[in-house]
Amino acid sequence: MTGHDWAGLIVTVLVFVGLAVAFWWALRPSKRKELEEQKYKVLDDD
């Protein structure tokens, strides 16, 4: 594998791990109440 291949592999893995952490952080059970409160916020702002 060339240097470009390794760089692409590392970037891909870092992006995947970053997205996985962001999804886990945003959707953890302790934030469920906050997410439920904001679910219809756009529709309630009349």
Order of alpha helices (4+ residues) and beta strands (2+ residues): alpha-alpha-alpha
